[in-house]
C-alpha cells in the first residue's frame, strides 16, 4: 500500500512540475505577443497558460492529499 502511494506521490510531483513548466512557457509566449502589440482579448497562449496553472494546482492538491494519507498510514503502524 505504501509503495503504491509513494509511486502516486512521485507521479503527482512530476505532473506538477510538467504543468508548471508548460504554464510558464505559455506565459512567456503570451508576454512576447503582448510586447509586439497583439491585443484584443485573450490569446490562445493566455488560455493555455491559465489551463496549465489550474492543472498545476490540481496536481499539487493531489500530492498533498497523498502525503496526508501516507502520514496517516504511518501513524497507524
C-alpha positions as CSV (number, residue, x, y, z in Angstrom):
1,X,0.0,0.0,0.0
2,X,2.7,2.5,1.0
3,X,4.7,1.6,-2.2
4,X,1.7,2.4,-4.3
5,X,1.2,5.7,-2.5
6,X,4.8,6.7,-2.9
7,X,4.6,6.0,-6.6
8,X,1.5,8.0,-6.8
9,X,3.1,10.8,-5.0
10,X,6.1,10.9,-7.3
11,X,3.8,10.8,-10.3
12,X,1.8,13.8,-8.9
13,X,5.0,15.7,-8.2
14,X,6.3,15.1,-11.8
15,X,2.9,16.1,-13.2
16,X,3.1,19.3,-11.1
17,X,6.5,20.2,-12.5
18,X,5.5,19.5,-16.1
19,X,2.3,21.6,-15.8
20,X,4.3,24.4,-14.2
21,X,6.9,24.4,-16.9
22,X,4.3,24.3,-19.7
23,X,2.4,27.2,-18.0
24,X,5.5,29.3,-17.7
25,X,6.3,28.7,-21.4
26,X,2.8,29.7,-22.4
27,X,3.0,32.7,-20.2
28,X,6.3,33.8,-21.8
29,X,4.8,33.3,-25.3
30,X,1.9,35.5,-24.3
31,X,4.2,38.1,-22.9
32,X,6.2,38.3,-26.1
33,X,2.9,38.6,-28.1
34,X,1.8,41.5,-25.9
35,X,5.2,43.2,-26.3
36,X,4.6,43.1,-30.1
37,X,1.2,44.8,-29.6
38,X,-1.1,41.9,-30.4
39,X,-4.0,42.7,-28.1
40,X,-7.8,42.4,-28.2
41,X,-8.9,39.6,-26.0
42,X,-7.4,36.5,-24.5
43,X,-4.9,34.8,-26.8
44,X,-4.5,31.1,-27.2
45,X,-1.3,31.3,-25.2
46,X,-3.1,33.0,-22.3
47,X,-5.8,30.4,-22.3
48,X,-3.3,27.6,-22.3
49,X,-1.3,29.3,-19.6
50,X,-4.4,29.5,-17.4
51,X,-5.3,25.9,-18.1
52,X,-1.8,24.7,-17.2
53,X,-1.7,26.7,-14.0
54,X,-5.1,25.2,-13.0
55,X,-3.8,21.7,-13.7
56,X,-0.7,22.6,-11.5
57,X,-3.0,23.4,-8.6
58,X,-4.9,20.2,-9.1
59,X,-1.7,18.1,-9.2
60,X,-0.4,19.9,-6.1
61,X,-3.6,19.2,-4.2
62,X,-3.3,15.5,-5.2
63,X,0.3,15.4,-4.0
64,X,-0.7,17.0,-0.6
65,X,-3.6,14.5,-0.3
66,X,-1.3,11.6,-0.9
67,X,1.2,12.9,1.7
68,X,-1.6,13.2,4.2
69,X,-2.7,9.6,3.5
70,X,0.9,8.4,3.8
71,X,1.4,10.2,7.1
72,X,-2.0,8.9,8.4
73,X,-1.0,5.3,7.4
74,X,2.5,5.7,9.0
75,X,0.8,6.9,12.3
76,X,-1.4,3.8,12.4
77,X,1.5,1.3,12.4
